Structure formats: structure tokens, C-alpha cells
């Protein structure tokens, strides 16, 4: 038995039509646009996560400094926001003033090779407050500017420093100093 090939009938489809190819290209283009949007959003969230991790390290640094100098914890409370500019801490006395100066430099990015000591690059600010004057509870706050807008923080540290307040992010921690009586 031999194979017999039939000639093509008029109107029979032999391959892909131009419409099918265009529809396939259109679907592929929308898929690639969606993937590009996902990659952009993932990058922004990754940067926010890295900034939050850095802010947590800065927060931990100051809470540790206050815990190590419990007798003078009230000296860490200042009305000024820390980290606006790099300062020379060489002439600053030891203790709380020196700790605040060094922490301010860390917030400003003085030790970062990539920032070159430029506080605008990183944009971290810090505050130490004592909400109730005679209560030995201190609140340490670190604020930074985000790339994506969100709900403005209720904490007032570095308010209006980063332009639109919806770009300001904050984390904070409480330091409680025990008052022991004999």
C-alpha cells in the first residue's frame, strides 16, 4: 500500500493566519508588561525592607546606649531631631552628649562608604523622648523617607522632614529604667 497525498482543497487552512500571530503577540506583550510592573514593585519593596532593617539597627544602637548609661538616661532626651548633619564628636564630653553626637552621625550616614557621609543619601533621623516627665520610660524613634507613599505615622519625630508626610516611616522602642528601692 502506497501513501497517497491529496492535493490541497481550496479554502483549507495550511498554517497560522496573520490574525492568530498578532493575537499571540498581543497576549505576550501584556504578560511582559505585567512582569515588568511586578519587578518594579518588588524592587521598591526590597528597598523599603532594607531601609527598615537599617532603621532597626540604628534603633537598637541608641536603646543599647541608654541601657548602658541608666543613671543618666534623662540626659538623652533632647528637643532636637538627631541626624540632620554630620558633627565633630571629638570635642563633645563623654556620656549622653557623646552618645547622642555619635548616634546622630550614624543616622546621617557618616560611616557609610556608599553615602560618603551625605545625610541626604540615607535620610534617617532620630528622636529620644520621655512622654511622662517623672516616669522612667524613654521612647527612641528612628524615622526615614520611603519611596512609596503610605499612611503617615502618628509619631511626630522628623515630621515634615521628608516632604510629603505619607513618605515618612518610623519605628520606635521603649526603654524602661527600673527604679529599685532598698
Secondary structure as a PSIPRED ss2 file (coil, helix, strand):
# PSIPRED VFORMAT (PSIPRED V4.0)

   1 X C   1.000  0.000  0.000
   2 X C   1.000  0.000  0.000
   3 X C   1.000  0.000  0.000
   4 X C   1.000  0.000  0.000
   5 X C   1.000  0.000  0.000
   6 X C   1.000  0.000  0.000
   7 X C   1.000  0.000  0.000
   8 X C   1.000  0.000  0.000
   9 X C   1.000  0.000  0.000
  10 X C   1.000  0.000  0.000
  11 X C   1.000  0.000  0.000
  12 X C   1.000  0.000  0.000
  13 X C   1.000  0.000  0.000
  14 X C   1.000  0.000  0.000
  15 X C   1.000  0.000  0.000
  16 X C   1.000  0.000  0.000
  17 X C   1.000  0.000  0.000
  18 X H   0.000  1.000  0.000
  19 X H   0.000  1.000  0.000
  20 X H   0.000  1.000  0.000
  21 X H   0.000  1.000  0.000
  22 X H   0.000  1.000  0.000
  23 X H   0.000  1.000  0.000
  24 X H   0.000  1.000  0.000
  25 X H   0.000  1.000  0.000
  26 X H   0.000  1.000  0.000
  27 X H   0.000  1.000  0.000
  28 X H   0.000  1.000  0.000
  29 X H   0.000  1.000  0.000
  30 X H   0.000  1.000  0.000
  31 X H   0.000  1.000  0.000
  32 X H   0.000  1.000  0.000
  33 X H   0.000  1.000  0.000
  34 X H   0.000  1.000  0.000
  35 X H   0.000  1.000  0.000
  36 X H   0.000  1.000  0.000
  37 X H   0.000  1.000  0.000
  38 X H   0.000  1.000  0.000
  39 X H   0.000  1.000  0.000
  40 X H   0.000  1.000  0.000
  41 X H   0.000  1.000  0.000
  42 X H   0.000  1.000  0.000
  43 X H   0.000  1.000  0.000
  44 X H   0.000  1.000  0.000
  45 X H   0.000  1.000  0.000
  46 X H   0.000  1.000  0.000
  47 X H   0.000  1.000  0.000
  48 X H   0.000  1.000  0.000
  49 X H   0.000  1.000  0.000
  50 X H   0.000  1.000  0.000
  51 X H   0.000  1.000  0.000
  52 X H   0.000  1.000  0.000
  53 X H   0.000  1.000  0.000
  54 X H   0.000  1.000  0.000
  55 X H   0.000  1.000  0.000
  56 X H   0.000  1.000  0.000
  57 X H   0.000  1.000  0.000
  58 X H   0.000  1.000  0.000
  59 X H   0.000  1.000  0.000
  60 X H   0.000  1.000  0.000
  61 X H   0.000  1.000  0.000
  62 X H   0.000  1.000  0.000
  63 X H   0.000  1.000  0.000
  64 X H   0.000  1.000  0.000
  65 X H   0.000  1.000  0.000
  66 X H   0.000  1.000  0.000
  67 X H   0.000  1.000  0.000
  68 X H   0.000  1.000  0.000
  69 X C   1.000  0.000  0.000
  70 X H   0.000  1.000  0.000
  71 X H   0.000  1.000  0.000
  72 X H   0.000  1.000  0.000
  73 X H   0.000  1.000  0.000
  74 X H   0.000  1.000  0.000
  75 X H   0.000  1.000  0.000
  76 X H   0.000  1.000  0.000
  77 X C   1.000  0.000  0.000
  78 X C   1.000  0.000  0.000
  79 X C   1.000  0.000  0.000
  80 X C   1.000  0.000  0.000
  81 X C   1.000  0.000  0.000
  82 X E   0.000  0.000  1.000
  83 X C   1.000  0.000  0.000
  84 X C   1.000  0.000  0.000
  85 X C   1.000  0.000  0.000
  86 X C   1.000  0.000  0.000
  87 X C   1.000  0.000  0.000
  88 X C   1.000  0.000  0.000
  89 X C   1.000  0.000  0.000
  90 X C   1.000  0.000  0.000
  91 X C   1.000  0.000  0.000
  92 X C   1.000  0.000  0.000
  93 X C   1.000  0.000  0.000
  94 X C   1.000  0.000  0.000
  95 X C   1.000  0.000  0.000
  96 X H   0.000  1.000  0.000
  97 X H   0.000  1.000  0.000
  98 X H   0.000  1.000  0.000
  99 X H   0.000  1.000  0.000
 100 X H   0.000  1.000  0.000
 101 X H   0.000  1.000  0.000
 102 X H   0.000  1.000  0.000
 103 X H   0.000  1.000  0.000
 104 X H   0.000  1.000  0.000
 105 X H   0.000  1.000  0.000
 106 X H   0.000  1.000  0.000
 107 X H   0.000  1.000  0.000
 108 X H   0.000  1.000  0.000
 109 X C   1.000  0.000  0.000
 110 X C   1.000  0.000  0.000
 111 X C   1.000  0.000  0.000
 112 X C   1.000  0.000  0.000
 113 X C   1.000  0.000  0.000
 114 X C   1.000  0.000  0.000
 115 X C   1.000  0.000  0.000
 116 X C   1.000  0.000  0.000
 117 X C   1.000  0.000  0.000
 118 X C   1.000  0.000  0.000
 119 X H   0.000  1.000  0.000
 120 X H   0.000  1.000  0.000
 121 X H   0.000  1.000  0.000
 122 X H   0.000  1.000  0.000
 123 X C   1.000  0.000  0.000
 124 X E   0.000  0.000  1.000
 125 X E   0.000  0.000  1.000
 126 X E   0.000  0.000  1.000
 127 X E   0.000  0.000  1.000
 128 X E   0.000  0.000  1.000
 129 X E   0.000  0.000  1.000
 130 X C   1.000  0.000  0.000
 131 X C   1.000  0.000  0.000
 132 X C   1.000  0.000  0.000
 133 X C   1.000  0.000  0.000
 134 X C   1.000  0.000  0.000
 135 X C   1.000  0.000  0.000
 136 X C   1.000  0.000  0.000
 137 X E   0.000  0.000  1.000
 138 X E   0.000  0.000  1.000
 139 X E   0.000  0.000  1.000
 140 X E   0.000  0.000  1.000
 141 X E   0.000  0.000  1.000
 142 X E   0.000  0.000  1.000
 143 X E   0.000  0.000  1.000
 144 X E   0.000  0.000  1.000
 145 X E   0.000  0.000  1.000
 146 X C   1.000  0.000  0.000
 147 X C   1.000  0.000  0.000
 148 X C   1.000  0.000  0.000
 149 X C   1.000  0.000  0.000
 150 X C   1.000  0.000  0.000
 151 X C   1.000  0.000  0.000
 152 X C   1.000  0.000  0.000
 153 X C   1.000  0.000  0.000
 154 X C   1.000  0.000  0.000
 155 X C   1.000  0.000  0.000
 156 X C   1.000  0.000  0.000
 157 X C   1.000  0.000  0.000
 158 X C   1.000  0.000  0.000
 159 X C   1.000  0.000  0.000
 160 X C   1.000  0.000  0.000
 161 X C   1.000  0.000  0.000
 162 X C   1.000  0.000  0.000
 163 X C   1.000  0.000  0.000
 164 X C   1.000  0.000  0.000
 165 X H   0.000  1.000  0.000
 166 X H   0.000  1.000  0.000
 167 X H   0.000  1.000  0.000
 168 X E   0.000  0.000  1.000
 169 X E   0.000  0.000  1.000
 170 X E   0.000  0.000  1.000
 171 X E   0.000  0.000  1.000
 172 X E   0.000  0.000  1.000
 173 X E   0.000  0.000  1.000
 174 X E   0.000  0.000  1.000
 175 X E   0.000  0.000  1.000
 176 X E   0.000  0.000  1.000
 177 X C   1.000  0.000  0.000
 178 X C   1.000  0.000  0.000
 179 X C   1.000  0.000  0.000
 180 X C   1.000  0.000  0.000
 181 X C   1.000  0.000  0.000
 182 X C   1.000  0.000  0.000
